[in-house]
Amino acid sequence: MFGSLGLPELIFIFVIALLLFGPKQLPHIGRSLGRALGEFRRASNDFKRTIEEEVAADEIRSVERDLKRSADEISESVKEENSPAAEEESSPAGSGQERGDG
């Protein structure tokens, strides 16, 4: 919970705080410190959540751009296949259907 602080270090910190602030102010200081740590934890969680949402939104925008680019490429290839020049190339030049021979 406190990282590398062990029980002796916590007791030492408590004794120093007791000597500096006295027994009457120590509960008030403890409450204030607890509230401050809680606010810091909430703020850091909000910040972390915001960063994660932005990263996810950026990934979604990237996928959306890729899909749009792919759709544009497909649309262009369909237009090229359906163009009049492409139809002339695909029809046989010497067929009897164009001359009316039947």
N, C-alpha and C positions, 0 to 999 in steps of 0.2 A: 504494500500500500504506500509506504513512504520511500520506496526505492532502497537505497543502501543504508538508511537509518535504522539502527537496531534499538532495542529496549533501553540500553544505557544512554544512548544519545538523546532519545525522547525524554527520559527522566531528567537529564541535564538541562535540556531546553525548557522543560516545565519548571524546574527549580529557578533558573535564571529569570523566566517570565514572572514567577511568583515574587522574587526579590525586587524586580524592577517595577511591577505594577501593583503589587499588593493583592491580598485575598479578595477584596471587595470588587476590584475592577477586572479581575481575571475572568469571571464568567461572562461579563459583557464583552470583553475582548475576544473570548472564545466564540461567542455567538456571532460577532461581527466577522471574524475570520471564517467561520463556517459558511455564513451567507455569501461572503466574497468568493470563496472557493466554489460554492454552488453556482453563482452567477458566471464565474469564469468557465466552469464545466459546461453550462448551458450555452454560453456564447461560442465556445470552441466546438461543441456539437453542431450548433446552427451553421457555423462557418464550414465545418467539414461536410455537412449535408448540402450546403449551397455549392461547394466545389464539386461534389459528386454529381449533383444535378446538372451543373454546367458541362461537365465532362460527358455525361450521358446525352445531353442535348447536342453537343458538338458532334458526337458519334452519329446521332440520328440525322443531323444536317449533312454529314459526310455521306451517309448511306443514301439520303434523299438526292444529293447531287449526283452520285454514281448512277442511281436508278434513272434520273432525268437524262443524263448523258447517254445511257444505254437506250432509253426510249427514243431519243433524238436520232441515234445511229440507226436503230431499226426503222424508224420513220423514213430516214433518208434512203435506206436500202430498198424499202418498199416503193418509194417514189421513183427510184431509178429503175426498178423492175417494171413498173407500170407506165413508164414514159413511152411516147410514140416511137422514139428511136429504138428502144429495146424491143418493142413489138415487131418492128420491121425486120430486125435482126433475127428474131426467133421464128418468123414465118418463112416457109420454103420459097425460094425465088422462082423455081421452075415448075410449080404445081399447076395442074390443069384447072384448078378451082378459080384462080384469079382471072384466067382468060375466058372463062365461060364454056370451055369444052365439056361436054358432058355426055 
